Amino acid sequence: MIESPCEDICVLDENMVCIGCKRTREEILKWLVYSDEEKLAVIENCKKRKIEGNYDHYI
């Protein structure tokens, strides 16, 4: 089981990306139905978003 990257901040910015975990609104809503492979991809995308700091192209 892959754990959610949630950081218990749960606030979306103006781009609909969580300021805590850096998941998009869609990724948050679909987390429970994602396969393990999809969850791992989301986690990798979150890591990239944290480094880049620009989320516009993920929406």
ChimeraX attribute file (.defattr): number of C-alpha atoms within 10 A of each C-alpha:
attribute: neighborCount
match mode: 1-to-1
recipient: residues
	/A:1	6
	/A:2	10
	/A:3	10
	/A:4	14
	/A:5	17
	/A:6	13
	/A:7	11
	/A:8	8
	/A:9	10
	/A:10	15
	/A:11	14
	/A:12	16
	/A:13	14
	/A:14	10
	/A:15	15
	/A:16	17
	/A:17	24
	/A:18	21
	/A:19	17
	/A:20	17
	/A:21	22
	/A:22	28
	/A:23	27
	/A:24	22
	/A:25	16
	/A:26	11
	/A:27	18
	/A:28	18
	/A:29	11
	/A:30	11
	/A:31	17
	/A:32	11
	/A:33	10
	/A:34	13
	/A:35	12
	/A:36	14
	/A:37	9
	/A:38	13
	/A:39	21
	/A:40	15
	/A:41	12
	/A:42	21
	/A:43	19
	/A:44	11
	/A:45	16
	/A:46	21
	/A:47	15
	/A:48	14
	/A:49	18
	/A:50	15
	/A:51	9
	/A:52	9
	/A:53	9
	/A:54	11
	/A:55	19
	/A:56	11
	/A:57	6
	/A:58	12
	/A:59	10
